[in-house]
Amino acid sequence: MKKETISWILRLIISALFILSAVAKLYPSPYFAISTFEVKQLYPLGFSEGFAPYFSRILIGIEFALGIAILLKDYLKKITIPATILLLAVFTIHLSYTTFVSGNAGNCGCFGDLIPMTPVEAIIKNIIAIGLLVWLFKLLPADGKSNFWLLKSVGLGCVLALFMLAPIRPVAEIIEESTSEIQDNLGVVVDSTSLLTNEEPTVTIVKDTIKKVEEKKTEDAPKKVKSGYEKYFPGIDTDKKILCYFVPGCDHCMDTAKELNEMRKKDKNFPPVYVIFMNEEPEKIPTFFEFAGTKFPYKMIDVIPFWTELGSGRDTPGVKYLWNGNEFKYYDGINENKFNGAEFKKLIKKPYSELKK
């Protein structure tokens, strides 16, 4: 096979790799994907909330530009190939450090959520790509007459296109829904309004034991603390509550909401459920609740504050069990720590004395 043919095959492979990497970071929607990339990949590296939005868009724009520039003849050996190798080397060093500190776990974010990849897999991919670029460098003749203006235009054009496609926007105000604990049912027999007045069963006791019984009831509950969620749902720090983190278009979130509603229908003492939605595809919220079979009180917050509230390393769907503001269980994601309905039923029935163990 001729050198020219091999070089073009290598250029097409590298180009496809970089363009796919850039496109994947915009999936399923540019603003959502980039914001998620910032929170999960850049914040842990120490990037500030003010600088991360600019860096992420410039980085993805550069990936697009390199994917295009590798197909151009202009300064191919002098600028494009060295710059591409340098970028891959930086990524590899970062991934190596991440693997050393945190282990080979989670999605490295190289291809966003489109193609999940562990850090070690990404390192192998980068080393292979660097090898192909070195091979390409050796195959190509010296650069001929080149147009630096064209190369510069491609770079600037790609970066500007990213800012136009996913403009930086201020954090949106919290979008509210009624925070009443009344949870409307769609074809549900048991109404959760009974949760507002959880009556204790009447017990006939002799006079001198009243104080002892009251003391026991008071002791068998955790001390009330501030959870930080009162800003969203007043009263959430009183008694047992369930706080969920959902994305309107997330199938796993819908399944979890439906399972919670099924549990609520069978248990008149089931704790009230509150939902914090990510402000992504809000038009799907009615469909979300229709699928769940009930409408829970909810608030909707912007993408980045949502990920911050969810917690570092956490994923949706998130379900927290709170009692007097104390967190006793936090399920998240769809892997090892995913929501476990059978376990949760037993958990909410346990007295405080058992939860303390």
Secondary structure, 3 states (H helix, E strand, C coil): CCHHHHHHHHHHHHHHHHHHHHHHCCCCCHHHHHHHHHHHHHHHHCCCCCCHHHHHHHHHHHHHHHHHHCCCCCCHHHHHHHHHHHHHHHHHHHHHHHHHHHCCCCCCCCCCCCCCCCHHHHHHHHHHHHHHHHHHHHHCCCCCCCCHHHHHHHHHHHHHHHHHHCCCCCCCCCEECCCCCCCEECCCCCCHHHHHHCCCCCCCCCHHHHHHHHHHHHHCCCCCCCCCCCCCCCCCCCCEEEEEEECCCCHHHHHHHHHHHHHHHHCCCCCCEEEEEECCCHHHHHHHHHHHCEECCEEEECHHHHHHHHCCCCCCCEEEEEECCEEEEEECCCCCCCCCHHHHHHHHHCCHHHHCC
